Amino acid sequence: MNQSSILIIDDDNQISQLIKHLLFEINYTENQIHITKDLYRPNDLLDLNPQCIIANLESTYANNDKLIHQIQEHFPFAPVIVLTEKNNVKKANKTVEMGAADYLIKGEFDADAFKKTFNLALLRTARENNYRLLFDDSPALMYIFDSVTFKFLAVNEATLIHYGYTREEFLAMDATQLRPIEEVKAFKAANLNVPASYFDFGRWKHKRKDGSIFIVHIYAHTTSFEGNQAVSILAVDIDKKVKAEIALLEKNAEIQDIFESITDGFYAMNEKFEVTYINKEAEKILKCSRADILGKELWESFPGSKETAFYPQYQYALKEKVSVHFEEFYAPLGFWGSMHVYPTKDGLAVYFVDVTAQKRNQEKILNADQNLRAIINNTCDIIWSIDWENNIITANDAFNDRMEKLLGRKITQFTKEDFGEEIHNSWKAEVQRAFTGEAFKTVKKEKIDGQEVVEEVSFNPILDKDKSVIGISCFSRDITDQHKYTEMIEKQNEQLKNISYIQSHEVRAPLSRILGLVALFDQQNTALLNAEIINKLTASAAELDEVVKKITSYAQQF
């Protein structure tokens, strides 16, 4: 048995009894059926929760203009079926527009028609009530406004909470009052042709009761509400999302500004090696424009690059998700790049520096170094240089050969530790002197393969751009033969000095005596006197002969 109640509003007893008997036929009982002439009498009627209300439009106590509103005010979820005379159908249609479920013309319906109308009203209202519950209880922001006046007709609880209004305050407003004044004109223009199905109206600014502004995404469609042409709105608060998007755009702009201001070239690619971003420095270095390269595969924009180290290195970084660094030459541009490649979520990020000038300088330095080595190795003289820590900066082959002889072993690369304390100490004084900035020469003697070798060593300080000493260059020349020749000359000079001394002292004495004795010799002298003179001449001649022998002996030493 059906336990729901039915309320009949009618002062025509005959019609009331007819409806009552029709309800009996569809299993309603006496206790479930309530009949009243006036909605407000008795008062306990307002405590009912009727399943359906059947009202006679021609009832004495019915105010046709207000009856439906009064019923909806007290029983918002109950369907209303109105009874009307045939000549009053127009008014009945109006009540349907105002929210009545259906109407029946008195005298023109039978039990089947009543049952069908009654059941359809219940079904239709159940659906509407389900929709209303979805509307009222939905966490989404939903409201309905009149499509002509924009006055609010309905609003759900979520909207009231979000906007900060009471229901009475909200329903006393119109839709333009939810917007900043600068958007009202655009709002009215957008509502000129609202479609019947849900339509995406995009982003709008809305205003809360406290005046705070937030961004919503509006979806709308036209509907009929309580006899009014209306617009149903679903608003999604996307303020946080929009602020996050703005913050992200600002951050992206900031990052882009950084990329555009750095002196490194930079470009980004997706997993297909299609360029998604390139900064102006990269455009300059690679002699391209972003308009020509964006969205295109890198290898297409730079023919031949796929056959260089760029392709395998990029492939490796992308596949293994590791960063790589390498240097490579791209012949069509005559470009050397120092490439730093990093994997990203969507592909690769590439930072690079044009090192073409450095490479050319390195080549010049290498050539100069080779030329210098060719020069310093094209001599038997020993050439080397050291820094403040006594580390070998450069050395020629003659230096390496000498060190191997001194150390007794083959060494590929000399360090200061190879020389030992004895060698360091033997050169310590000269090295310290040279590091004061003085250029000088000295002679050093060494025992090489059991032979004494005499060398003239030049020390010259190496200066930086600020004239500070940063090292010493040394040049050692073998002067052993020159030294021996010099010793021989010095020895000969000493002998000549001795001969000169003999000539000036030892030869002069006997020669003077001989000359004096010759002057004394006279034939008129007695034989005895001349004999004595001759003996003395003989003795002086013998003395002179000894001196001559002595000179001869010295001369033979040359």
C-alpha positions in Angstrom: 0.0 0.0 0.0 1.2 3.5 -0.8 2.0 5.4 2.4 2.4 8.9 0.8 -0.1 11.7 1.3 -2.0 13.6 -1.3 -3.3 17.2 -0.8 -6.4 18.4 -2.7 -7.1 22.1 -2.7 -10.7 22.7 -3.8 -14.0 24.1 -2.4 -16.1 22.1 -4.9 -17.0 18.9 -3.0 -18.2 17.0 -6.0 -14.8 17.5 -7.8 -12.9 16.7 -4.6 -14.8 13.4 -4.1 -14.2 12.5 -7.7 -10.4 13.0 -7.3 -10.6 11.1 -4.1 -12.3 8.0 -5.7 -9.7 8.2 -8.6 -6.9 8.1 -6.0 -8.6 5.1 -4.3 -8.3 3.2 -7.6 -4.5 3.7 -7.6 -4.2 2.3 -4.1 -4.4 5.5 -2.0 -6.4 5.3 1.3 -8.7 7.6 3.1 -5.9 8.5 5.6 -3.5 9.5 2.9 -5.9 12.0 1.2 -6.2 15.5 2.7 -8.8 17.9 1.3 -8.8 21.7 2.1 -10.6 24.7 0.7 -7.8 27.1 1.8 -4.1 26.3 1.7 -3.6 28.1 5.1 -6.6 26.4 6.9 -6.2 24.3 8.9 -2.6 25.2 9.9 -1.5 21.6 10.4 -1.7 21.2 6.6 1.6 23.1 6.3 3.3 20.3 8.2 2.4 17.8 5.5 4.9 16.4 3.1 2.6 15.6 0.2 3.7 13.4 -2.6 1.4 15.4 -5.0 -0.9 18.5 -4.8 -4.1 18.7 -6.9 -5.5 22.3 -7.0 -8.7 23.7 -8.6 -8.0 27.0 -10.3 -11.6 27.9 -10.0 -11.7 27.4 -6.2 -13.2 30.4 -4.3 -10.1 30.7 -2.1 -7.6 30.3 -4.9 -5.7 33.4 -6.0 -4.7 32.3 -9.5 -1.7 34.6 -9.7 -0.3 33.6 -6.4 -1.5 30.0 -5.9 1.4 28.3 -7.6 4.0 30.5 -5.9 2.3 29.8 -2.5 2.3 26.1 -3.1 6.0 26.1 -4.3 7.0 28.2 -1.3 5.6 25.7 1.2 6.0 22.5 -0.7 8.9 23.0 -3.1 9.4 19.3 -4.0 5.8 18.3 -4.6 4.4 18.2 -8.1 1.2 20.3 -8.7 -1.6 19.2 -11.0 -4.2 22.0 -11.6 -7.8 21.4 -12.5 -9.4 24.0 -14.8 -12.5 24.7 -16.9 -12.2 24.3 -20.6 -12.5 28.0 -21.1 -9.6 28.6 -18.7 -6.9 26.6 -20.5 -4.8 29.6 -21.2 -4.5 30.3 -17.5 -3.7 26.7 -16.9 -0.8 26.8 -19.3 0.5 29.8 -17.5 0.6 27.8 -14.3 2.6 25.2 -16.0 5.1 27.9 -17.1 5.2 28.9 -13.5 6.1 25.5 -12.3 3.0 23.3 -12.3 3.6 19.8 -13.4 0.4 19.5 -15.6 -3.3 20.3 -15.8 -6.6 18.4 -16.3 -9.8 19.9 -17.9 -12.8 19.2 -15.7 -15.2 16.8 -17.3 -12.8 15.7 -20.0 -10.6 13.1 -18.2 -11.4 9.6 -17.1 -9.6 7.3 -14.6 -6.9 6.3 -17.2 -6.2 9.9 -18.1 -6.0 10.9 -14.5 -3.7 7.9 -13.6 -1.4 8.7 -16.6 -1.2 12.4 -15.8 -0.7 11.7 -12.1 2.1 9.2 -12.7 3.8 11.4 -15.2 3.7 14.3 -12.8 5.3 12.2 -10.1 8.0 10.9 -12.5 8.8 14.4 -13.9 8.9 16.0 -10.5 11.1 13.2 -9.2 13.6 13.9 -12.0 13.4 17.6 -11.4 13.9 17.1 -7.6 16.9 14.9 -8.3 18.2 17.7 -10.5 17.5 20.3 -7.8 19.3 18.2 -5.2 22.2 17.9 -7.6 22.0 21.7 -8.0 21.6 22.6 -4.4 24.2 20.1 -3.0 26.7 20.3 -5.8 30.2 21.6 -4.6 30.4 23.4 -8.0 29.3 27.0 -8.1 25.9 27.1 -9.7 23.2 29.7 -10.1 20.4 30.8 -12.5 19.5 34.3 -13.6 16.7 35.8 -15.7 18.0 36.1 -19.3 16.4 39.6 -19.7 16.7 41.3 -16.3 19.8 39.3 -15.2 18.1 39.0 -11.8 19.1 35.9 -9.9 16.4 33.2 -9.7 18.2 30.4 -7.9 21.6 29.7 -6.3 23.2 26.7 -4.6 24.9 26.6 -1.2 28.4 26.3 -2.6 28.0 29.6 -4.4 26.7 31.4 -1.3 29.7 30.2 0.7 32.2 31.1 -2.0 30.9 34.6 -2.7 30.1 35.4 1.0 26.3 36.2 0.6 23.2 35.0 2.4 20.6 33.4 0.1 18.3 36.5 0.6 21.2 38.9 -0.3 22.1 36.9 -3.4 18.6 36.5 -4.7 18.1 40.3 -4.3 20.9 41.0 -6.7 21.4 40.6 -10.5 24.3 38.9 -12.3 26.0 42.2 -13.3 26.7 42.8 -9.6 29.1 39.8 -9.4 31.4 41.5 -11.9 33.9 44.4 -11.8 32.3 47.4 -13.5 34.7 47.2 -16.4 33.4 43.7 -17.4 29.6 44.5 -17.3 29.4 45.6 -20.9 31.2 42.5 -22.1 28.9 40.3 -19.9 25.8 41.8 -21.5 27.1 41.3 -25.0 28.0 37.7 -24.2 24.5 37.0 -23.0 22.7 38.1 -26.2 22.8 34.7 -27.7 23.3 32.0 -25.1 22.9 28.5 -26.7 20.5 25.9 -25.4 23.3 23.4 -24.7 26.2 24.0 -22.4 28.7 26.5 -23.9 32.2 27.5 -22.8 32.1 31.2 -22.1 35.8 31.3 -21.0 37.4 33.2 -18.2 35.8 36.1 -16.3 36.5 38.2 -13.3 34.0 37.8 -10.4 33.7 39.8 -7.2 32.9 38.5 -3.7 30.9 40.4 -1.1 34.1 41.7 0.5 35.2 43.1 -2.9 38.0 40.7 -3.6 38.4 39.7 -7.2 39.0 36.1 -8.5 39.0 34.4 -11.8 36.3 31.9 -12.8 35.7 29.7 -15.9 32.0 30.0 -17.0 29.9 27.4 -18.6 26.3 28.3 -19.4 23.1 27.3 -21.3 19.5 28.7 -21.5 16.7 27.1 -19.5 13.2 27.7 -18.3 12.9 28.3 -14.6 9.5 28.9 -12.9 8.0 30.3 -16.1 11.0 32.6 -16.9 13.5 32.3 -19.7 16.7 32.0 -17.8 20.4 31.2 -18.0 21.9 28.4 -16.0 25.5 29.0 -14.9 28.3 26.7 -13.7 31.3 28.6 -12.5 34.7 27.0 -11.8 37.0 29.0 -9.5 40.4 28.9 -11.4 42.0 31.8 -9.6 44.8 29.7 -8.1 45.3 28.0 -11.4 45.4 31.3 -13.2 47.8 32.8 -10.7 50.0 29.7 -11.0 49.9 30.0 -14.8 50.8 33.7 -14.5 53.6 32.9 -12.1 54.8 30.2 -14.5 54.6 32.5 -17.4 56.6 35.1 -15.5 59.1 32.5 -14.4 59.4 31.3 -18.0 59.8 34.9 -19.2 62.4 35.4 -16.5 64.2 32.2 -17.6 63.9 33.3 -21.3 65.3 36.7 -20.4 68.3 34.9 -18.8 68.7 32.7 -21.8 68.5 35.8 -24.1 71.1 37.7 -22.0 73.7 35.0 -21.5 76.7 34.9 -23.8 76.5 31.2 -24.2 74.5 29.8 -27.1 71.5 27.8 -26.0 68.8 25.7 -27.7 66.3 23.1 -26.6 65.0 20.1 -28.5 62.3 17.5 -28.1 62.8 13.8 -28.3 62.6 14.0 -32.1 65.5 16.5 -32.2 63.0 19.2 -33.2 64.2 22.6 -32.0 61.7 24.1 -29.5 63.7 27.1 -28.4 66.9 29.0 -29.4 68.4 32.1 -27.9 69.7 35.1 -29.9 73.4 34.2 -29.1 72.9 30.8 -30.7 71.2 32.4 -33.7 74.3 34.7 -34.0 76.8 31.8 -33.6 75.0 29.4 -35.9 74.1 32.1 -38.4 70.4 31.2 -38.4 67.0 32.8 -37.4 64.6 31.2 -34.9 61.8 31.7 -37.5 63.6 29.3 -39.8 64.7 26.7 -37.3 61.9 26.4 -34.7 59.8 23.2 -35.1 62.3 21.7 -37.5 64.7 18.8 -37.0 68.2 20.0 -36.1 69.8 17.8 -38.7 67.6 19.2 -41.4 68.6 22.8 -40.5 72.3 22.0 -40.4 73.1 19.6 -43.3 76.0 17.2 -42.6 75.8 17.6 -38.8 74.3 14.2 -38.4 77.6 12.7 -39.7 79.7 14.4 -37.0 80.1 13.7 -33.3 76.9 15.8 -32.6 74.5 13.0 -33.5 76.0 10.1 -31.4 76.6 12.4 -28.5 73.0 13.8 -28.5 71.7 10.3 -28.9 73.6 9.0 -26.0 72.5 11.9 -23.7 68.9 11.4 -24.7 68.9 7.6 -24.4 70.9 7.3 -21.2 69.5 10.4 -19.5 73.0 11.7 -18.7 74.8 15.0 -19.4 77.7 15.0 -21.9 80.4 17.4 -22.8 82.4 17.4 -26.0 84.0 19.6 -28.6 83.3 19.3 -32.3 83.9 21.1 -35.6 81.1 21.9 -38.0 82.8 22.5 -41.3 80.0 24.4 -43.3 80.2 27.2 -40.7 83.9 26.8 -39.9 82.7 26.5 -36.3 84.2 24.8 -33.3 81.8 24.3 -30.4 82.3 23.4 -26.8 79.0 21.6 -26.2 77.3 20.9 -22.8 74.2 18.7 -23.3 71.7 17.9 -20.6 68.7 15.6 -20.7 65.3 17.2 -19.9 61.8 15.8 -19.4 60.9 16.5 -23.0 64.3 16.1 -24.8 67.6 17.9 -24.5 69.0 21.3 -23.5 72.2 22.4 -25.1 74.5 25.1 -23.9 77.5 25.8 -26.1 80.4 28.3 -26.5 82.0 29.2 -29.8 85.7 28.2 -29.2 86.7 28.6 -32.8 89.1 31.5 -31.9 90.6 29.5 -29.0 91.1 26.5 -31.3 92.9 28.7 -33.8 95.0 30.2 -31.1 95.7 26.7 -29.8 96.8 25.7 -33.3 99.0 28.8 -33.5 100.5 28.0 -30.1 101.0 24.4 -31.1 102.7 25.4 -34.3 104.8 28.0 -32.5 105.7 25.4 -29.9 106.7 22.9 -32.7 108.7 25.6 -34.4 110.4 26.5 -31.0 111.1 22.8 -30.4 112.5 22.5 -33.8 114.8 25.4 -33.1 115.9 24.4 -29.6 116.4 20.8 -30.6 118.6 21.8 -33.6 121.5 22.5 -31.3 123.8 20.6 -29.0 123.5 23.3 -26.4 121.3 22.5 -23.4 118.2 24.6 -23.0 115.6 24.4 -20.2 113.3 26.6 -18.1 111.9 26.3 -14.6 109.2 27.9 -12.4 109.3 29.0 -8.8 108.7 25.5 -7.6 111.7 24.2 -9.7 109.3 22.4 -12.0 110.6 21.9 -15.6 108.5 24.2 -17.9 110.2 23.2 -21.1 113.4 21.5 -22.1 115.1 20.4 -25.3 116.4 17.0 -26.3 120.0 17.9 -25.3 118.7 18.6 -21.7 116.9 15.2 -21.6 120.0 13.4 -22.8 122.2 15.1 -20.2 119.8 14.3 -17.4 119.6 10.7 -18.4 123.4 10.5 -18.3 123.5 12.1 -14.9 120.7 10.0 -13.4 121.6 6.8 -15.2 118.1 6.0 -16.3 115.6 6.7 -19.1 112.9 9.3 -18.1 109.9 10.2 -20.3 108.8 13.3 -18.4 111.1 15.0 -15.9 109.9 16.4 -12.6 111.7 18.2 -9.9 111.7 15.1 -7.8 113.9 13.3 -10.4 117.0 15.5 -9.7 117.7 14.8 -6.0 119.0 17.1 -3.3 122.7 17.0 -4.6 121.7 18.5 -8.0 119.3 21.0 -6.4 122.0 22.2 -4.0 124.6 22.5 -6.7 122.4 25.0 -8.6 120.6 26.6 -5.7 122.7 29.8 -5.5 122.4 30.6 -9.2 118.6 29.9 -9.2 118.0 32.1 -6.3 120.0 34.9 -7.8 118.1 34.6 -11.1 114.8 34.8 -9.4 115.7 38.2 -8.1 115.4 39.4 -11.7 119.2 39.5 -12.6 120.4 38.0 -15.9 123.9 36.7 -15.7 126.3 34.0 -16.9 128.5 31.5 -15.0 130.8 28.6 -15.7 130.0 25.2 -14.3 132.2 22.1 -14.4 130.7 18.6 -14.4 132.0 15.0 -14.7 130.3 13.3 -17.7 131.3 9.8 -18.5 134.5 10.3 -16.4 135.5 13.4 -18.4 135.5 16.9 -17.1 133.1 19.1 -19.0 133.2 22.9 -18.8 130.0 24.8 -19.6 129.0 28.4 -19.7 125.4 28.7 -18.3 123.2 31.8 -18.9 120.4 32.6 -16.5 117.6 34.9 -17.7 114.4 35.7 -15.7 111.1 35.1 -17.4 108.7 38.0 -16.7 104.9 38.3 -16.9 103.0 41.3 -18.2 103.4 43.0 -14.8 107.2 42.5 -15.0 107.1 40.0 -12.2 109.5 37.0 -12.4 107.5 33.8 -13.0 110.4 31.5 -14.1 113.9 31.2 -15.4 115.2 30.2 -18.8 118.7 28.6 -18.8 121.1 28.1 -21.7 124.2 25.9 -21.2 127.0 25.8 -23.8 129.8 23.3 -23.8 133.0 25.4 -23.7 135.4 22.6 -22.7 137.6 23.0 -25.9 137.5 26.7 -25.6 138.4 26.4 -21.9 141.4 24.1 -22.8 142.6 26.4 -25.5 142.3 29.4 -23.2 144.4 27.5 -20.6 147.0 26.7 -23.2 147.2 30.3 -24.3 147.5 31.4 -20.7 150.3 28.8 -20.2 152.0 30.1 -23.3 151.7 33.6 -22.1 153.3 32.6 -18.8 156.2 31.0 -20.7 156.6 34.1 -22.8 156.6 36.1 -19.6 159.4 33.9 -18.4 161.4 34.2 -21.6 160.9 37.9 -21.5 162.1 38.0 -18.0 165.2 35.9 -18.9 165.8 38.2 -21.9 165.5 41.3 -19.8 167.5 40.1 -16.8 169.5 36.9 -17.2 170.7 37.5 -20.9 171.6 41.1 -20.2 174.1 40.4 -17.5 176.5 38.1 -19.3 176.0 40.0 -22.6 176.9 43.3 -20.9 180.0 41.7 -19.5 181.0 40.3 -22.8 180.6 43.7 -24.5 182.6 45.3 -21.7 185.4 42.7 -21.9 185.5 43.1 -25.7 186.1 46.8 -25.3 189.0 46.0 -23.0 190.7 43.6 -25.4 193.7 45.3 -27.1 196.6 43.8 -29.1 198.9 46.3 -27.3 198.0 44.7 -24.0 200.3 42.3 -22.5 199.6 38.6 -23.3 198.8 38.0 -19.7 196.1 40.7 -19.6 194.5 39.5 -22.8 194.5 36.0 -21.6 192.6 37.0 -18.5 190.1 38.9 -20.6 189.6 35.9 -22.9 189.0 33.6 -19.8 186.3 36.0 -18.6 184.8 36.2 -22.1 184.7 32.5 -22.2 183.0 32.3 -18.8 180.4 35.0 -19.8 179.8 33.2 -23.1 179.2 29.9 -21.3 176.8 31.7 -18.9 175.0 33.2 -22.0 174.8 29.8 -23.5 173.1 28.4 -20.5 170.5 31.2 -20.7 169.9 30.5 -24.3 169.4 26.8 -23.5 166.9 27.8 -20.8 165.0 30.0 -23.3 165.0 27.2 -25.8 163.6 24.9 -23.1 160.7 27.3 -22.4 160.1 27.7 -26.1 159.9 24.0 -26.6 156.9 23.8 -24.2 154.7 25.7 -26.7 
